[in-house]
């Protein structure tokens, strides 16, 4: 079938292929979903290098993590070249500026969109700080809710605006738009300093212990390493590759206490989007400078609180 997306026409093959057997959702349903939340997904991906999580035969088949845009892509497709000095390689990754590029990716069997936290204008200077509230295996969702409120309170204290969303899994994400003034190393240091302060305020709920084997399985890990270079997580409005086609959905802070991640799927989010619009629409107007967090990081480092983690892990 052919899909009109703005001024582009995108050809979609095998539209009736079932991608999500548990609910019978097809490739056509996936296209319709991304069209319905178009302004939101484009806002989340705009000008960012993006890794694609593809399922060429649906969820029952192989999952492909694809960085490189394949040869034969349409000439209007936006890309950005990234370099990986550790491996002596480079990749031209998708860089979305319009909805047609999202639908092209869906035609290429993409289910999930995982953008960088930096933009094409300077890929080495992140403009997004990502607070990943990652529950350990025995951590109840009520604990995720509590920690989200602690993070929100702390963000308010330092004058930062947090934009929460479900992950499409068991945790929550909070995004903060930051001035692109620092490299990945410093943004990660700032994220760790914030995570440690959250841990100090909620020690019974939170861990920042690096090694998984050493973490309390009932606690929530504030995963500061999601701010390292080439680490990506699902974008706002990205569908997740899970049987019920859940969505990583923006929420309001006043929804945190009642939110159920299972409520946000490709069946339910379009009507929510039509009613509420993009709940992250204002993120670019709420820019925070991380200088205070870097002072916290320096304080912790002077006190001997070392970072046991490896940004490449």
C-alpha positions as CSV (number, residue, x, y, z in Angstrom):
1,X,0.0,0.0,0.0
2,X,1.0,3.6,-0.4
3,X,0.8,6.1,2.4
4,X,0.7,9.8,1.9
5,X,2.8,11.5,4.7
6,X,3.0,15.2,4.2
7,X,4.5,15.7,0.8
8,X,6.0,12.2,0.6
9,X,4.5,9.0,-0.5
10,X,5.9,6.0,1.4
11,X,5.2,2.5,0.0
12,X,4.5,-0.1,2.7
13,X,4.8,-3.7,1.8
14,X,3.2,-6.6,3.6
15,X,0.8,-4.4,5.6
16,X,-1.2,-7.3,6.9
17,X,1.8,-9.1,8.4
18,X,1.1,-9.7,12.1
19,X,3.7,-8.1,14.2
20,X,2.1,-8.6,17.6
21,X,0.5,-12.0,17.7
22,X,-0.9,-11.6,21.3
23,X,-3.2,-8.8,20.1
24,X,-3.3,-9.5,16.4
25,X,-1.7,-6.1,15.5
26,X,-0.2,-5.8,12.0
27,X,2.3,-3.7,10.3
28,X,-0.6,-1.6,9.0
29,X,-1.6,-1.0,12.6
30,X,1.9,0.1,13.5
31,X,1.9,2.6,10.6
32,X,-1.5,3.9,11.7
33,X,-0.2,4.3,15.3
34,X,2.8,6.4,14.3
35,X,0.7,8.5,12.0
36,X,-1.7,9.2,14.9
37,X,1.1,10.4,17.2
38,X,3.1,12.0,14.4
39,X,4.0,15.3,16.1
40,X,5.0,13.6,19.3
41,X,7.3,11.0,17.8
42,X,8.9,13.6,15.5
43,X,9.4,15.9,18.5
44,X,11.1,13.1,20.4
45,X,13.4,12.1,17.5
46,X,14.0,15.5,15.8
47,X,17.6,15.9,14.6
48,X,18.9,13.0,16.8
49,X,20.9,10.0,15.5
50,X,18.6,7.1,15.9
51,X,19.2,3.4,16.3
52,X,16.3,1.2,14.9
53,X,15.1,-1.9,16.6
54,X,13.7,-3.9,13.7
55,X,11.6,-7.1,13.7
56,X,11.6,-8.2,10.0
57,X,9.1,-11.0,10.6
58,X,7.3,-9.6,13.6
59,X,7.9,-10.2,17.3
60,X,8.1,-13.9,16.9
61,X,11.2,-13.6,14.8
62,X,14.7,-12.2,15.0
63,X,15.3,-8.7,16.5
64,X,17.8,-6.5,14.6
65,X,19.6,-3.5,16.2
66,X,20.4,-1.3,13.2
67,X,22.5,1.8,13.2
68,X,23.3,2.2,9.6
69,X,20.7,3.4,7.1
70,X,20.8,0.8,4.3
71,X,21.8,1.5,0.7
72,X,18.8,2.2,-1.5
73,X,17.2,4.5,1.1
74,X,15.2,7.4,-0.5
75,X,17.3,10.5,-1.2
76,X,15.1,12.6,1.0
77,X,15.9,10.6,4.1
78,X,17.8,12.5,6.8
79,X,21.0,11.0,8.2
80,X,24.0,12.0,10.4
81,X,27.4,10.4,10.3
82,X,28.7,9.1,13.6
83,X,32.2,8.0,14.4
84,X,33.2,5.2,16.8
85,X,37.0,5.7,17.4
86,X,37.2,2.6,19.7
87,X,36.4,0.4,16.7
88,X,37.7,2.6,13.9
89,X,34.2,2.7,12.3
90,X,31.5,5.1,11.3
91,X,27.8,4.8,10.7
92,X,25.2,7.0,8.9
93,X,22.2,6.8,11.2
94,X,18.7,7.9,10.6
95,X,18.1,11.5,11.7
96,X,14.4,12.3,11.7
97,X,13.0,15.8,10.8
98,X,9.7,14.7,9.4
99,X,7.1,12.0,9.9
100,X,7.7,10.4,6.5
101,X,11.1,9.2,7.8
102,X,9.4,7.5,10.7
103,X,6.9,5.7,8.4
104,X,9.8,4.7,6.1
105,X,11.5,3.1,9.1
106,X,8.3,1.2,9.9
107,X,8.2,0.0,6.4
108,X,11.7,-1.3,7.1
109,X,10.2,-3.3,10.0
110,X,11.2,-0.9,12.7
111,X,9.1,-1.2,15.9
112,X,11.3,0.8,18.4
113,X,13.1,4.1,17.9
114,X,16.1,4.7,20.2
115,X,17.6,8.1,19.7
116,X,20.8,9.6,21.0
117,X,20.6,12.3,23.7
118,X,22.5,14.7,21.4
119,X,21.6,16.3,18.0
120,X,23.0,16.5,14.6
121,X,24.4,20.0,15.0
122,X,26.9,18.7,17.6
123,X,26.6,15.0,18.3
124,X,29.3,15.2,21.1
125,X,27.3,17.7,23.2
126,X,24.2,16.2,24.7
127,X,21.1,18.4,25.1
128,X,19.1,15.8,27.0
129,X,19.7,14.4,30.4
130,X,17.9,11.1,30.9
131,X,16.9,9.9,34.4
132,X,16.2,6.1,34.0
133,X,14.3,4.7,37.0
134,X,15.2,1.0,36.5
135,X,13.5,-1.4,38.9
136,X,15.4,-4.6,39.9
137,X,13.6,-7.9,39.5
138,X,11.9,-7.8,42.9
139,X,11.2,-4.1,43.0
140,X,7.4,-3.3,43.1
141,X,6.0,-0.6,40.8
142,X,4.9,1.3,43.9
143,X,8.6,1.9,44.7
144,X,9.1,3.2,41.1
145,X,6.3,5.7,41.8
146,X,7.8,6.8,45.1
147,X,11.2,7.4,43.6
148,X,9.7,9.3,40.7
149,X,8.3,11.7,43.3
150,X,11.7,12.0,45.0
151,X,13.3,12.8,41.7
152,X,10.6,15.4,40.9
153,X,11.0,17.1,44.2
154,X,14.8,17.3,43.7
155,X,14.4,18.6,40.2
156,X,12.1,21.3,41.4
157,X,14.7,22.3,44.1
158,X,17.5,22.8,41.5
159,X,15.2,24.6,39.0
160,X,15.0,21.9,36.4
161,X,11.8,20.8,34.6
162,X,11.4,17.0,34.4
163,X,9.3,15.4,31.7
164,X,8.1,11.9,32.8
165,X,7.1,8.9,30.7
166,X,6.5,5.2,31.1
167,X,9.2,3.0,29.6
168,X,6.9,0.5,28.1
169,X,8.4,-1.9,30.6
170,X,8.5,-1.9,34.4
171,X,10.2,1.5,35.1
172,X,9.9,5.2,34.3
173,X,12.0,7.7,32.5
174,X,12.3,11.4,33.3
175,X,13.9,13.7,30.6
176,X,15.4,17.1,31.2
177,X,16.4,19.4,28.4
178,X,19.9,20.7,29.1
179,X,22.1,23.3,27.4
180,X,24.5,21.5,25.0
181,X,27.6,22.8,26.8
182,X,29.3,19.6,28.0
183,X,30.4,16.3,26.6
184,X,29.0,12.9,27.5
185,X,31.5,12.4,30.3
186,X,30.4,15.4,32.3
187,X,26.7,14.8,31.6
188,X,27.1,11.3,32.9
189,X,29.0,12.7,36.0
190,X,26.1,15.1,36.6
191,X,23.6,12.3,36.2
192,X,25.5,10.2,38.8
193,X,25.6,13.1,41.2
194,X,21.8,13.5,40.9
195,X,21.3,9.8,41.3
196,X,23.4,9.7,44.5
197,X,21.3,12.5,46.0
198,X,18.1,10.7,45.2
199,X,19.6,7.6,46.9
200,X,20.5,9.7,50.0
201,X,16.9,10.9,50.2
202,X,15.4,7.4,49.7
203,X,18.0,4.9,50.8
204,X,15.4,2.2,51.5
205,X,14.2,2.4,47.9
206,X,17.2,3.4,45.7
207,X,20.6,2.0,44.7
208,X,23.3,3.5,42.6
209,X,25.5,0.4,43.0
210,X,27.1,-0.3,39.6
211,X,27.5,-4.1,39.5
212,X,24.1,-5.8,39.1
213,X,25.3,-8.7,41.2
214,X,25.8,-6.4,44.2
215,X,22.4,-4.6,44.0
216,X,19.5,-5.3,46.3
217,X,17.0,-7.1,43.9
218,X,14.1,-5.3,45.6
219,X,15.5,-1.8,45.0
220,X,15.3,0.7,42.1
221,X,18.6,1.4,40.3
222,X,18.9,5.0,39.0
223,X,20.7,4.2,35.8
224,X,23.0,7.2,35.2
225,X,24.9,5.3,32.5
226,X,22.1,5.9,30.0
227,X,23.8,9.3,29.6
228,X,27.0,7.7,28.2
229,X,27.9,8.1,24.6
230,X,26.1,5.8,22.2
231,X,23.7,4.6,24.9
232,X,20.1,4.9,23.8
233,X,16.7,4.2,25.3
234,X,13.2,4.1,23.7
235,X,11.9,7.5,22.7
236,X,8.7,9.1,23.9
237,X,5.8,7.5,21.9
238,X,8.0,4.7,20.7
239,X,6.3,1.3,20.6
240,X,8.1,-1.4,22.5
241,X,8.8,-4.9,21.1
242,X,6.6,-6.7,23.6
243,X,3.5,-8.9,23.0
244,X,0.9,-6.3,23.9
245,X,2.5,-3.5,21.9
246,X,3.0,-1.2,24.8
247,X,4.2,2.4,24.2
248,X,6.7,4.5,26.1
249,X,4.2,7.1,26.8
250,X,4.6,10.6,28.2
251,X,2.5,11.2,31.4
252,X,1.8,14.1,33.7
253,X,3.3,14.3,37.1
254,X,-0.2,14.1,38.7
255,X,-0.6,10.7,37.0
256,X,2.4,9.0,38.6
257,X,0.5,7.6,41.5
258,X,-2.2,5.9,39.4
259,X,-0.3,5.1,36.2
260,X,-0.2,1.5,34.9
261,X,2.3,0.9,32.1
262,X,0.0,-1.7,30.6
263,X,-2.6,1.0,29.9
264,X,-0.5,2.5,27.1
265,X,-0.5,0.5,23.9
266,X,-0.9,1.2,20.2
267,X,-4.6,0.7,20.7
268,X,-5.0,3.3,23.5
269,X,-2.4,6.0,23.0
270,X,-3.8,7.5,19.8
271,X,-7.0,8.6,21.5
272,X,-5.0,9.9,24.5
273,X,-2.8,11.8,22.1
274,X,-5.9,13.3,20.3
275,X,-7.2,14.5,23.6
276,X,-4.1,15.7,25.4
277,X,-1.7,16.4,22.6
278,X,2.1,15.9,23.1
279,X,2.7,16.1,26.8
280,X,6.4,16.7,26.0
281,X,5.7,19.5,23.5
282,X,7.3,22.2,25.8
283,X,10.5,20.4,26.6
284,X,12.7,22.5,24.3
285,X,11.6,25.7,26.1
286,X,12.7,24.5,29.5
287,X,16.5,24.4,29.2
288,X,18.6,23.6,32.3
289,X,22.3,24.1,32.9
290,X,24.0,21.3,34.7
291,X,26.7,23.4,36.5
292,X,25.3,22.8,39.9
293,X,25.2,19.1,39.4
294,X,28.8,19.1,38.2
295,X,29.7,20.9,41.5
296,X,27.9,18.0,43.3
297,X,29.9,15.5,41.3
298,X,33.2,17.3,42.2
299,X,32.2,17.3,45.9
300,X,31.4,13.6,45.8
301,X,34.7,12.8,44.0
302,X,36.7,14.8,46.6
303,X,34.9,12.8,49.3
304,X,36.2,9.6,47.7
305,X,32.9,8.5,46.1
306,X,34.3,6.9,43.0
307,X,32.4,5.8,40.0
308,X,32.8,2.0,39.6
309,X,31.0,2.0,36.3
310,X,32.3,1.9,32.7
311,X,30.6,4.2,30.2
312,X,31.1,1.5,27.5
313,X,29.2,-1.1,29.4
